[in-house]
Amino acid sequence: MSKAQAQQMIDAYITAELDVLDGKTVVVNGKTMATEDLAEIRAGRLEWERRLSAYSRSNGGFGLAQF
């Protein structure tokens, strides 16, 4: 999956999150979600944000450890 596709997924999850907060039912990756699925939508967004962040770190740079 490309960096652009990861960003598209994040955007889709943000849209779904906003829609659910407005009381709408949404479909993400073929699964219908409503208000009770808000935690799952947020977890999916965080996962895609983590994946997108990995693209930024994979440019050969050094990371810093936090203790």
C-alpha positions in Angstrom: 0.0 0.0 0.0 1.3 3.4 -0.9 1.6 6.5 1.3 -1.2 8.1 -0.7 -3.4 5.1 -0.2 -2.7 5.1 3.6 -3.7 8.8 3.7 -6.9 8.0 1.8 -7.8 5.4 4.4 -7.1 7.9 7.2 -9.4 10.4 5.5 -12.1 7.8 5.1 -11.9 6.9 8.8 -12.1 10.6 9.8 -15.1 11.0 7.5 -16.7 7.9 9.1 -16.0 9.1 12.6 -17.6 12.5 11.9 -20.6 10.9 10.2 -21.1 8.5 13.2 -20.8 11.5 15.6 -23.6 13.1 13.5 -25.8 10.1 14.1 -25.4 8.6 10.6 -24.6 4.9 9.8 -21.6 4.5 7.6 -19.9 1.7 5.6 -16.1 1.2 6.0 -14.4 -1.6 4.1 -17.8 -3.3 3.5 -18.8 -3.2 7.2 -21.8 -1.1 8.3 -21.0 0.9 11.4 -23.1 3.1 13.7 -22.5 5.0 17.0 -21.7 1.9 19.0 -18.8 1.2 16.6 -17.1 4.6 17.2 -14.3 3.0 19.2 -13.6 0.5 16.3 -13.6 3.4 13.8 -11.1 5.3 16.0 -8.9 2.3 16.4 -8.9 1.8 12.6 -7.9 5.5 12.1 -5.1 5.1 14.6 -3.8 2.0 12.9 -3.7 3.8 9.5 -2.0 6.8 11.1 0.6 4.4 12.5 1.1 2.9 9.1 1.5 6.3 7.5 4.0 7.3 10.2 6.0 4.2 9.3 6.4 5.6 5.7 7.9 8.8 7.1 10.3 6.9 9.3 11.5 4.5 6.5 13.6 7.1 4.8 16.8 6.0 6.4 16.7 8.5 9.2 17.5 7.8 12.8 14.9 7.5 15.5 15.3 8.6 19.1 14.6 6.4 22.0 12.5 7.8 24.8 13.2 6.5 28.3 
